[in-house]
Amino acid sequence: MKTSTALGLLLGFFVLTTSATAFGHASKVGLGVALGGTYSPTEIGQGEIGSSFGLGFFVDIPLLETFYISPSTTLRRADLGKGEDPATDIDINFKFIVPMGKLSLGAGVLGGITAADTFYGHYGALGYLSFQALSNLEIFLLTQYKQMMHDGGKPINDIHAYAGTMFRF
């Protein structure tokens, strides 16, 4: 098993074990959906991977007022040298949020697994901006930079950008 895949599985296990206790104390857990896309200038095989439309599903679990873990799944297409295939990213995001009235600004780190023609581990950084439109509904923007190790050992750099809504309980 590759080190990056093992790291992704370890992060997934961490989410499962900590989310149960975090959920019991959470005061504003959120469920969100977003549309966006990805772009990768990395060249593999015949040319660069390019861009793709994406759809994402997000959960925000507050551990502290300004620190959230946010498991997410994003669906997209990617050409990793064997033709364009569906790709699914399963991430655990660690977000540090600064509330500013109805606006929230955040940054964080992420790790996870990309499932395409095979499984690849990835890690990266993120930026987050949200606006509280209603008492329990937010509109958010999320950008992520991910680096994934491909079979050939060449890192693949991806930029993901999503806009969506988050319902807070």
C-alpha positions as CSV (number, residue, x, y, z in Angstrom):
1,M,0.0,0.0,0.0
2,K,1.3,3.4,-0.9
3,T,2.1,5.9,1.9
4,S,-0.3,8.5,0.5
5,T,-3.2,6.0,0.4
6,A,-2.4,4.9,3.9
7,L,-2.4,8.5,5.0
8,G,-5.8,9.0,3.4
9,L,-7.3,5.9,5.1
10,L,-5.9,7.1,8.4
11,L,-7.5,10.5,8.0
12,G,-10.8,8.8,7.1
13,F,-10.6,6.7,10.3
14,F,-10.0,9.9,12.3
15,V,-13.1,11.5,10.9
16,L,-15.3,8.5,11.8
17,T,-13.9,8.3,15.4
18,T,-14.0,12.0,16.2
19,S,-17.2,13.1,14.4
20,A,-19.4,11.1,16.8
21,T,-18.1,12.9,19.8
22,A,-17.9,16.3,18.0
23,F,-21.5,16.0,16.8
24,G,-22.8,15.6,20.3
25,H,-21.4,19.0,21.3
26,A,-21.8,20.8,18.0
27,S,-24.2,23.8,18.0
28,K,-24.2,24.6,14.3
29,V,-23.5,21.5,12.2
30,G,-23.9,22.3,8.5
31,L,-24.8,20.2,5.4
32,G,-24.0,21.8,2.1
33,V,-24.0,21.2,-1.6
34,A,-22.0,23.1,-4.2
35,L,-21.2,23.4,-7.9
36,G,-17.9,24.4,-9.4
37,G,-15.0,23.0,-11.2
38,T,-11.4,22.0,-11.2
39,Y,-8.3,22.9,-13.3
40,S,-5.0,21.2,-13.5
41,P,-2.1,22.5,-15.7
42,T,-0.2,19.2,-15.0
43,E,0.8,17.3,-18.1
44,I,0.4,13.5,-18.1
45,G,0.5,11.3,-21.2
46,Q,-0.6,13.3,-24.3
47,G,-1.2,16.7,-22.7
48,E,-2.4,18.6,-19.7
49,I,-5.2,17.2,-17.5
50,G,-7.2,20.4,-18.1
51,S,-10.5,21.5,-16.5
52,S,-13.7,19.8,-15.5
53,F,-17.1,20.6,-14.0
54,G,-17.6,19.5,-10.4
55,L,-20.3,18.8,-7.8
56,G,-19.6,18.7,-4.1
57,F,-21.2,17.6,-0.8
58,F,-20.0,19.0,2.4
59,V,-20.5,18.6,6.2
60,D,-19.3,21.2,8.7
61,I,-18.7,19.9,12.3
62,P,-17.6,22.6,14.7
63,L,-15.2,21.4,17.3
64,L,-14.6,24.9,18.6
65,E,-16.2,28.2,17.7
66,T,-13.5,28.9,15.2
67,F,-12.3,25.4,14.2
68,Y,-14.3,22.9,12.1
69,I,-13.6,19.5,10.6
70,S,-15.4,19.2,7.3
71,P,-15.6,15.9,5.5
72,S,-16.5,16.3,1.9
73,T,-17.0,14.5,-1.4
74,T,-16.6,16.0,-4.8
75,L,-17.4,14.5,-8.1
76,R,-15.7,15.4,-11.3
77,R,-13.9,14.0,-14.4
78,A,-10.2,13.7,-14.9
79,D,-7.8,12.5,-17.6
80,L,-4.9,10.9,-15.6
81,G,-3.2,9.5,-18.7
82,K,-5.7,6.7,-19.6
83,G,-8.5,8.8,-21.0
84,E,-11.1,10.9,-19.2
85,D,-12.7,9.0,-16.3
86,P,-15.0,10.0,-13.5
87,A,-13.1,11.0,-10.4
88,T,-14.3,11.3,-6.8
89,D,-12.3,13.1,-4.1
90,I,-13.1,12.2,-0.5
91,D,-11.5,14.8,1.8
92,I,-11.2,15.8,5.4
93,N,-10.9,19.5,5.6
94,F,-9.6,21.2,8.8
95,K,-10.9,24.8,8.7
96,F,-10.0,27.8,10.9
97,I,-12.9,30.3,10.7
98,V,-12.9,33.9,11.6
99,P,-16.5,35.2,12.1
100,M,-17.1,38.8,11.1
101,G,-20.8,39.4,11.6
102,K,-22.7,37.8,8.8
103,L,-19.4,37.0,7.0
104,S,-17.0,34.3,7.8
105,L,-13.5,34.0,6.4
106,G,-11.4,30.9,6.8
107,A,-8.3,28.9,5.8
108,G,-7.2,25.4,6.3
109,V,-5.5,22.2,5.3
110,L,-6.9,19.0,3.8
111,G,-6.1,15.4,3.1
112,G,-7.9,12.6,1.4
113,I,-8.2,10.1,-1.4
114,T,-9.0,10.5,-5.1
115,A,-10.7,7.5,-6.7
116,A,-10.3,7.5,-10.5
117,D,-8.8,4.7,-12.5
118,T,-7.2,3.6,-9.1
119,F,-6.8,5.3,-5.7
120,Y,-4.4,8.2,-5.1
121,G,-3.7,10.0,-1.9
122,H,-3.7,13.8,-1.9
123,Y,-3.2,16.8,0.4
124,G,-3.4,20.5,0.2
125,A,-4.7,23.9,1.4
126,L,-8.0,25.7,1.2
127,G,-9.6,29.1,1.5
128,Y,-13.2,29.7,2.6
129,L,-15.7,32.6,2.6
130,S,-19.3,32.4,3.6
131,F,-22.3,34.8,4.0
132,Q,-25.2,34.1,6.3
133,A,-28.2,34.8,4.1
134,L,-30.8,33.5,6.6
135,S,-30.6,32.4,10.2
136,N,-29.8,28.9,9.2
137,L,-28.7,29.2,5.5
138,E,-25.3,30.3,4.3
139,I,-23.9,30.9,0.9
140,F,-20.2,29.9,0.6
141,L,-17.2,30.0,-1.7
142,L,-14.5,27.3,-1.3
143,T,-11.2,27.1,-3.1
144,Q,-8.8,24.2,-2.7
145,Y,-5.3,23.5,-3.9
146,K,-4.6,19.7,-4.0
147,Q,-1.4,17.8,-4.8
148,M,-1.8,14.2,-5.7
149,M,0.9,11.6,-6.4
150,H,0.4,9.9,-9.7
151,D,1.6,6.3,-10.5
152,G,4.6,7.6,-12.3
153,G,5.7,9.5,-9.2
154,K,4.9,12.9,-10.8
155,P,2.8,15.1,-8.6
156,I,-0.5,16.4,-10.1
157,N,-1.5,19.9,-9.0
158,D,-5.3,20.7,-9.0
159,I,-7.2,23.9,-8.2
160,H,-10.8,23.4,-7.2
161,A,-13.4,26.2,-6.8
162,Y,-16.9,25.7,-5.6
163,A,-19.9,27.9,-4.7
164,G,-22.9,26.6,-2.8
165,T,-25.2,26.7,0.1
166,M,-24.9,25.3,3.6
167,F,-27.9,24.6,5.8
168,R,-27.0,24.9,9.6
169,F,-28.9,22.9,12.2
